[in-house]
Structure formats: C-alpha cells, structure tokens
C-alpha cells in the first residue's frame, strides 16, 4: 500500500469515526468550502509530497498554482494562489477541538479575516475565542481621546494582517498596513502614534 493511499485511508477512517487527529486530517477532509478551488485529491498529493521532503505547486480549479508551506500536528499554511494565503491552527475549546482559520489576501496591501470551525467544518458563530483588532487598538495608550479620534478619521481602509508564529505557533501577530497603504508623507505624520504590531497568545481555548 502506497504512502498516499495510507494517508487517504487514515483520513477516511477519521471522518467515519467523527474524529480527526491532526491538522492534516482536517485539511484533507474539508468539504470544498474553504478550499473550493483545490480538490481533495490535490490536497492529498501535496501532503504526500511534503512528507517526502518536497514542496511542490499544485494546479487549482482556476488554473493557478497552490503551494503547501508548513505542516505540523496543529498548524498548516498554504498559499492557495499568489494573492491568498490560508493558515489553520487547531485549538481546544471546552474539551473539544476547533479550527482557527486565517485567510489573508493582498489588496495589494495584506488584509486578513479569522473564522472558527468545529471538527465537522461547521462555522462557529456563537463563540468568541478571539476579537479581531481594530485600528484603534494599534494607537499608543498615551494618545488622548480627541487626538485618537482625529487620527482614526484619516484612515479610510483599516487593513490588518494576521499570522500565526512563534514556538508551536502559539502566537498570533496582527500587523496594520498603514505604511504600505498611505503616502510616505501621511505615514510619517501618523507613525509616532502607532504600534507596528500586536501579539496575542493561544491560551486555554482563547487567543488573547
């Protein structure tokens, strides 16, 4: 039995049992909603090549290249196209496993959204493991209220990128894209009032 076939059988058994062991199982069994343009067979091929030490590009249904970047037991990153990256991070929530999924697009400045799913790929709307930061969160706490309001009025498009990183991918970093979006002159004026990044930690089922 080939390694690829073993992987496929393992995923199917996990699906039948209603369980998945690692992030790769969730990636392979995702029901073509998040990865609608990347067929399950292509995902299995990418995992197979990755396990053999080779990172290859796979054609998606739009004829573009997708590339698996990183795979651990609880984290996976894939570039589904040149303009879209998806990160999956497994978390524990009240003795159950949930999936934190970060989708990042380049517009051309990077902008992200984060959604949460249960292990059957139903989106979780009623729980709030993480509150997406706003541009106000990046402003230094020493900035006074009136000045803060004036600064925020100058930002028409609050583009924020999210990325998992750190040991065990326990950190979630938020980064605003003001330096890339604003003109050089505008950014020079606003830069003293902003933190460049915000760092969150995955702790006990929450990102805080």
LOTI-841491 format. One record per atom (N, C-alpha, C): residue in one letter; z, y, x. Coordinates in steps of 0.2 Angstrom, whole numbers, padded with zeros to 4 digits, always signed. Each point is the difference from the previous one (the first is absolute). Layout:
BEGIN
AZYX
...
//
This chain:
BEGIN
X+0000-0006+0004
X+0000+0006-0004
X+0000+0006+0004
X-0005+0005-0001
X+0000+0006+0004
X+0006+0004-0001
X+0001+0005+0005
X+0005+0005-0001
X-0001+0004-0006
X-0006+0002-0001
X-0002+0004-0006
X+0002-0003-0006
X-0002-0007-0001
X+0001-0003-0006
X+0008-0001-0001
X+0004-0001+0005
X+0007-0001+0000
X+0003+0007-0003
X-0003+0005+0003
X+0003+0007-0003
X-0002+0001-0007
X-0006-0002-0002
X-0002+0000-0007
X+0005-0004-0005
X+0001-0006+0002
X+0004-0005-0003
X+0007+0003-0001
X+0003+0002+0006
X+0007+0003+0000
X+0000+0006-0005
X-0005+0004+0000
X+0000+0006-0005
X+0000-0002-0007
X-0004-0005-0002
X-0001-0003-0006
X+0007-0003-0003
X+0003-0004+0005
X+0006-0003-0002
X+0006+0005-0001
X+0000+0005+0004
X+0005+0006-0001
X-0002+0003-0007
X-0006+0001-0002
X-0002+0003-0006
X+0003-0004-0006
X-0002-0007+0000
X+0002-0004-0005
X+0008-0001-0001
X+0003+0001+0006
X+0008+0000+0000
X+0003+0006-0003
X-0005+0006+0000
X+0003+0006-0002
X+0003+0004+0006
X-0001-0003+0006
X+0004+0003+0006
X-0006+0002+0005
X+0002+0004+0004
X-0004+0002+0006
X+0005+0001+0006
X-0002-0003+0006
X+0005+0000+0005
X+0000+0006+0005
X-0006+0002+0001
X-0001+0006+0005
X-0005+0005-0003
X-0001+0005+0003
X-0005+0005-0002
X-0007-0002+0000
X-0002-0005+0004
X-0007-0003+0000
X-0001-0003-0007
X+0005-0004-0002
X-0001-0003-0007
X-0002+0005-0005
X+0004+0005+0000
X-0001+0005-0005
X-0007+0004+0001
X-0002+0001+0006
X-0007+0003+0001
X-0005-0005-0002
X+0001-0007+0001
X-0006-0004-0002
X+0000-0001-0007
X+0006+0000-0004
X+0000-0001-0007
X-0001+0006-0004
X+0000+0006+0003
X-0001+0006-0005
X-0006-0001-0004
X+0001+0001-0007
X-0005-0001-0005
X-0006+0005+0000
X-0003+0002+0005
X-0006+0004+0000
X+0001+0007-0003
X+0006+0003+0000
X+0001+0007-0002
X+0001+0005+0005
X+0005-0002+0005
X+0000+0005+0006
X-0005-0002+0004
X-0002-0006+0001
X-0006-0002+0005
X-0006-0002-0004
X-0002+0004-0005
X-0005-0002-0004
X-0007-0001+0003
X-0001+0004+0006
X-0006+0000+0004
X+0000-0005+0005
X+0006-0004+0001
X+0000-0005+0005
X+0002-0006-0003
X-0005-0005+0000
X+0001-0006-0004
X+0006-0004+0004
X+0003-0005-0004
X+0005-0004+0003
X-0002-0004+0006
X-0006-0003-0001
X-0003-0004+0006
X+0000+0004+0006
X-0002+0007+0000
X-0001+0004+0006
X+0007+0001+0002
X+0005+0001-0004
X+0007+0001+0002
X+0003-0006+0004
X-0002-0006-0003
X+0002-0006+0004
X-0003+0000+0007
X-0006+0001+0000
X-0004+0000+0006
X+0003+0005+0005
X+0002+0006-0002
X+0003+0005+0005
X+0007-0003+0002
X+0004-0003-0004
X+0006-0002+0002
X-0001-0006+0005
X-0005-0004-0001
X-0001-0006+0004
X-0002+0003+0007
X-0005+0005+0001
X-0002+0002+0006
X+0006+0004+0003
X+0004+0003-0003
X+0006+0004+0003
X+0005-0005+0003
X+0001-0006-0004
X+0005-0005+0003
X-0003-0003+0006
X-0007+0000+0001
X-0003-0002+0006
X-0001+0005+0006
X+0003+0006-0001
X+0000+0005+0005
X-0006+0004+0000
X-0004+0000-0006
X-0006+0004+0000
X+0000+0005-0006
X-0001+0006+0001
X+0000+0005-0006
X-0007+0001-0001
X-0003-0001-0006
X-0007+0000-0001
X-0001+0005-0007
X-0005+0003+0000
X-0002+0004-0006
X-0003-0005-0005
X+0002+0001-0007
X-0003-0004-0005
X-0004+0005-0005
X-0006-0002-0002
X-0003+0004-0005
X+0003+0000-0007
X+0001+0006-0003
X+0003+0000-0007
X-0006+0000-0005
X+0002+0000-0006
X-0005+0000-0006
X-0004+0006+0000
X+0001+0006+0004
X-0004+0006+0000
X-0004+0000+0006
X+0000-0006+0004
X-0004+0000+0006
X+0003+0004+0006
X+0007+0002+0000
X+0003+0003+0005
X+0005-0005+0004
X+0002+0002+0006
X+0004-0004+0004
X+0008+0001-0002
X+0003-0006+0000
X+0007+0000-0001
X+0003-0003+0006
X+0006+0002+0002
X+0003-0003+0006
X+0008-0001+0000
X+0002-0006+0001
X+0007-0001+0000
X+0003+0002+0007
X+0005+0004-0001
X+0003+0004+0006
X+0006-0004+0003
X+0005-0001-0005
X+0007-0003+0002
X+0002-0004-0005
X+0003-0006+0002
X+0003-0005-0005
X+0007-0002+0003
X+0005+0000-0003
X+0007-0003+0001
X+0002-0004-0006
X+0006-0002+0000
X+0003-0004-0006
X+0000+0005-0006
X+0002+0006+0002
X+0002+0005-0006
X-0005+0006+0000
X-0005+0001+0004
X-0004+0006+0000
X-0007-0002+0002
X-0005+0004-0003
X-0007-0001+0001
X-0003+0006-0001
X-0005+0002+0005
X-0004+0006-0001
X-0007-0002+0001
X-0004+0003-0005
X-0008-0002+0000
X-0003+0007-0001
X-0006+0001+0004
X-0004+0005-0001
X-0006-0003-0005
X+0001+0002-0007
X-0005-0003-0004
X-0007+0004+0000
X+0000+0006+0003
X-0006+0003+0002
X+0002+0005+0005
X-0005+0004+0002
X+0001+0005+0005
X+0004+0006-0003
X+0001+0000-0006
X+0003+0006-0003
X+0007-0002-0004
X+0001-0007+0000
X+0006-0002-0004
X+0004-0006+0004
X+0006+0001+0000
X+0005-0004+0004
X+0005-0003-0005
X+0002-0006+0000
X+0005-0003-0005
X+0005-0003+0005
X+0007+0002-0002
X+0005-0003+0004
X+0005-0004-0006
X+0002-0006+0002
X+0004-0004-0005
X+0007-0001+0004
X+0005+0001-0003
X+0007-0001+0003
X+0004-0004-0005
X+0002-0006+0001
X+0005-0004-0004
X+0007+0003+0000
X+0003+0001-0006
X+0007+0002+0000
X+0004-0004-0005
X+0006+0000+0001
X+0005-0003-0005
X+0002+0005-0005
X+0000-0003-0007
X+0003+0005-0005
X+0004-0005-0005
X+0006+0001+0000
X+0005-0004-0004
X-0002-0008+0000
X+0000-0002+0006
X-0001-0007+0002
X-0007-0003-0002
X-0004+0005+0000
X-0007-0002-0001
X-0005+0003+0005
X-0006-0002+0001
X-0005+0003+0004
X-0004+0005-0003
X-0001+0006+0002
X-0005+0004-0002
X-0005+0003+0005
X-0005+0003-0002
X-0005+0002+0005
X-0001+0007+0000
X+0001+0004+0006
X-0001+0007+0000
X-0007+0000+0003
X-0004+0004-0004
X-0007+0000+0002
X-0002+0008+0001
X-0002+0001+0007
X-0002+0007+0001
X-0008+0000+0001
X-0003+0005-0004
X-0007+0001+0001
X-0001+0007+0003
X-0004+0000+0005
X-0002+0006+0003
X-0007+0001+0001
X-0002+0006-0003
X-0007+0002+0001
X-0001+0006+0004
X-0006+0001+0003
X-0001+0006+0004
X-0005+0005-0005
X+0003+0006-0001
X-0004+0004-0005
X-0002+0007+0003
X-0002+0001+0006
X+0000-0004+0006
X+0008+0000+0003
X+0004+0004-0002
X+0007+0000+0002
X+0003-0006-0004
X+0004-0004+0004
X+0003-0006-0003
X+0005+0001-0005
X+0000-0004-0006
X+0004+0001-0005
X+0002-0007-0003
X+0006-0001-0002
X+0003-0006-0002
X+0003+0000-0006
X+0000-0006-0003
X+0004-0002-0006
X+0004-0006+0001
X+0006-0001-0003
X+0003-0006+0000
X+0002-0003-0006
X-0001-0007-0001
X+0001-0003-0007
X+0004-0006+0002
X+0003-0003-0005
X+0004-0006+0001
X-0002-0005-0005
X+0000-0007+0002
X-0002-0005-0004
X+0005-0006+0001
X+0001-0004-0006
X+0004-0006+0001
X-0004-0005+0003
X+0002-0006+0001
X-0003-0006+0004
X-0006-0003-0004
X-0001+0002-0006
X-0005-0002-0004
X-0006+0006-0001
X+0001+0005+0004
X-0005+0006+0000
X+0000+0003-0006
X+0006+0001-0003
X+0001+0005-0006
X+0003+0006+0003
X-0003+0006-0002
X+0002+0006+0003
X+0007+0002-0003
X+0005+0002+0004
X+0006+0001-0002
X+0001+0008-0001
X+0000+0002-0007
X+0001+0007-0001
X+0007+0002-0002
X+0004-0005-0001
X+0007+0002-0003
X+0005+0001+0006
X-0002-0003+0006
X+0005+0001+0006
X-0002+0005+0005
X+0004+0003+0003
X-0001+0006+0005
X+0003-0002+0007
X-0003-0005+0003
X+0003-0001+0007
X-0002+0006+0005
X-0004+0004-0002
X-0002+0006+0005
X-0003+0006-0004
X+0002+0006+0001
X-0002+0006-0003
X-0005+0003+0005
X-0006+0001-0002
X-0006+0003+0004
X+0003+0007+0002
X+0000+0002+0006
X+0001+0006+0002
X-0005+0006-0002
X+0003+0006-0001
X-0005+0005-0002
X+0000+0005+0006
X-0004+0005+0000
X-0001+0004+0006
X+0007+0004+0001
X+0004+0001-0005
X+0006+0003+0000
X+0005-0003+0005
X-0001-0007+0000
X+0005-0004+0004
X-0001+0001+0007
X-0006+0002+0002
X-0002+0002+0007
X+0003+0006+0003
X+0001+0005-0005
X+0002+0007+0002
X+0008-0001+0003
X+0001+0004+0005
X+0006-0001+0004
X+0006+0003-0005
X+0006-0003+0000
X+0005+0002-0005
X+0003+0007+0001
X-0002+0003+0006
X+0002+0007+0002
X-0004+0005-0004
X-0006-0002-0003
X-0004+0005-0003
X+0003+0002-0007
X+0000+0006-0001
X+0003+0002-0007
X-0004-0001-0006
X+0003+0000-0005
X-0003-0003-0007
X-0006+0005-0001
X+0000+0006+0000
X-0005+0005-0002
X-0006-0001+0005
X+0002-0001+0007
X-0006-0001+0005
X-0003-0007-0001
X+0004-0005-0002
X-0002-0007-0001
X-0006+0000-0005
X+0002+0004-0006
X-0005+0000-0005
X-0006+0004+0002
X+0000+0005+0003
X-0006+0003+0003
X-0004-0004+0004
X+0003-0004+0004
X-0003-0005+0005
X-0004-0005-0004
X+0003-0003-0005
X-0003-0005-0004
X-0006+0002-0004
X+0000+0007-0002
X-0005+0003-0004
X-0007+0000+0004
X+0001+0000+0007
X-0006+0000+0004
X-0003-0007+0002
X+0003-0005-0003
X-0002-0007+0001
X-0003-0002-0006
X-0007+0000+0000
X-0004-0002-0006
X+0000-0008-0001
X-0001-0003+0006
X+0000-0008-0001
X+0005-0003+0005
X+0005-0003-0003
X+0006-0003+0004
X-0002-0007+0002
X-0004-0001+0006
X-0002-0006+0002
X+0005-0003+0005
X+0003-0006-0002
X+0005-0003+0004
X-0002-0008+0001
X+0000-0001+0007
X-0001-0007+0002
X+0006-0004+0001
X+0000-0007-0002
X+0006-0004+0000
X-0003-0006+0005
X+0005-0002+0005
X-0002-0006+0004
X+0007-0003+0001
X-0001-0007+0000
X+0006-0004+0002
X+0000-0001+0008
X+0006+0000+0003
X+0000-0001+0007
X+0007-0002+0003
X+0001+0000+0006
X+0006-0001+0003
X+0001-0008+0001
X+0006-0002+0003
X+0002-0007+0000
X+0000-0003-0006
X-0004-0006-0001
X+0000-0003-0007
X-0003+0004-0005
X-0003+0005+0001
X-0003+0005-0005
X+0005+0002-0005
X+0006+0001+0003
X+0006+0003-0005
X+0000+0007-0001
X-0005+0004+0003
X-0001+0007-0001
X-0006+0002-0004
X+0001+0005-0004
X-0006+0003-0004
X+0000+0007+0002
X-0006+0002+0003
X+0000+0007+0003
X-0005+0004-0005
X+0002+0006-0002
X-0004+0004-0004
X-0002+0006+0004
X-0007+0002+0000
X-0002+0005+0004
X-0005+0004-0004
X+0001+0007+0000
X-0004+0004-0004
X-0006+0002+0005
X-0006+0002-0004
X-0006+0001+0004
X-0002+0008+0000
X+0005+0004+0000
X-0001+0007+0000
X-0004+0002+0006
X+0002-0002+0006
X-0004+0002+0006
X-0007-0002+0000
X-0002-0005-0004
X-0007-0002+0000
X-0004+0004-0006
X+0004+0001-0005
X-0003+0003-0006
X+0000+0008+0000
X+0005+0003+0002
X+0000+0007+0000
X-0004+0003+0006
X-0002+0006+0000
X-0003+0003+0006
X+0005+0001+0005
X-0003+0001+0006
X+0005+0000+0006
X+0005+0006-0001
X-0003+0006-0002
X+0004+0006-0001
X+0006-0001-0006
X-0002-0004-0005
X+0005-0001-0005
X+0005-0005+0002
X-0002-0005+0004
X+0005-0005+0002
X+0005+0003+0005
X-0003+0005+0005
X+0005+0003+0004
X+0005+0004-0003
X-0001+0003-0006
X+0005+0004-0003
X+0005-0005-0004
X-0002-0006-0002
X+0004-0004-0004
X+0004-0005+0004
X-0003-0002+0006
X+0003-0005+0004
X+0008+0000+0001
X+0002+0006+0002
X+0007+0001+0001
X+0005-0002-0005
X-0003-0001-0006
X+0005-0001-0006
X+0000-0008-0002
X-0004-0004+0003
X-0001-0007-0002
X+0002-0005+0006
X+0003-0005-0003
X+0000-0006+0004
X-0006-0004+0000
X-0002-0003+0006
X-0007-0003+0000
X+0000-0007-0004
X+0006-0003+0000
X+0000-0007-0003
X+0007-0001-0003
X+0000-0004-0005
X+0007-0003-0003
X+0000-0007+0001
X+0006-0003+0002
X+0000-0007+0002
X+0005-0003-0005
X-0002-0006-0003
X+0004-0003-0005
X+0001-0007+0003
X+0005-0004-0003
X+0002-0006+0002
X+0000-0005-0006
X-0002-0006+0001
X+0000-0005-0005
X+0007-0003+0001
X+0005+0001-0006
X+0006-0003+0000
X+0002-0002-0006
X+0002-0006-0001
X+0003-0003-0006
X-0004+0001-0006
X-0007-0001+0001
X-0004+0000-0006
X-0002+0007-0002
X+0001+0005+0005
X-0002+0007-0001
X-0003+0003+0006
X-0004+0005-0001
X-0002+0004+0006
X+0003+0007+0000
X+0004+0001+0004
X+0004+0006+0000
X+0001+0003+0007
//
